[in-house]
Amino acid sequence: MTDNAPVALVTGSAHRLGARTAEMLHDRGWNLVVHYRTRQTQATALTEKLNEARPGSAICLQADLTRMDDVHRLGKEALAHWGRLDGLVNNASVFYPTPNGEAMYDDWDRIMNTNLRAPFFLLQTCLTALKNSRGSVVNLIDIYSEKPLSNHPLYCASKAGLAALTRSWAKDLAPNVRVNGVSPGAILWPENDGAIDRSYQKAIVEKTPLATTGNPDDIASMVIFLMCDAPFVTGQIISVDGGRSLNM
């Protein structure tokens, strides 16, 4: 029954990797809280699709993760709907170049607040419920958290911080909550034109041992594995990158 199903909150799940993760969790019988910031049309469409497959199994909630009030409200509203939370996927992320000497305070706030501060305080808001359900957290990190991408120091720092939080939480929250991370390689190119030019995209693929990009299912499947099928795994960050990190 939908009312007895485990519940997951997936941030940034209106489109791309987040949406596919939400769909695959839903296929496994989970109820979904679909979070979006500005993509209301896409979030609503995804929620309707999930509810058509299983009535009453999904809701969508808006929140700007750069705003602390929104972060706390998102967690509280997610918990209130079904009265439980079994999984949290910190997927929402901001990615764009911030070259040294050009980055502004607003860039720092936008990237750090979305990619690092929001996951910390969202978990804090949801922690009691996750402990009660012996739940699981999966953070979407990045292979650039360990081997930085040129001209993206703020993004790389934010993801390195999230990697550190992943391991810290795994230690501090055991045995009640498992915490793991997934570090994608080249899966979907950024939507903001110019973030990575075409020649650089080609170079990335050429240096990837499997000689191709991945697809959203590769990432979502790993998230689902860590969330649903790995009860003895915590504190791990798994690269899903076609071997790209071997040649960085």
Secondary structure, DSSP 8 states (H G I E B T S, - for coil): -GGGS-EEEETT-SSHHHHHHHHHHHHTT-EEEEEESS-HHHHHHHHHHHHHHSTT-EEEEE--TTSHHHHHHHHHHHHHHHS---EEEE---------TTT--HHHHHHHHIIIIIHHHHHHHHHHHHHHHHT-EEEEE--GGGTS--TT-HHHHHHHHHHHHHHHHHHHHHTTT-EEEEEEE-SSS--SSTTSS-HHHHHHHHHTSTT-S---HHHHHHHHHHHHHS-TT--S-EEEESTTGGGG-
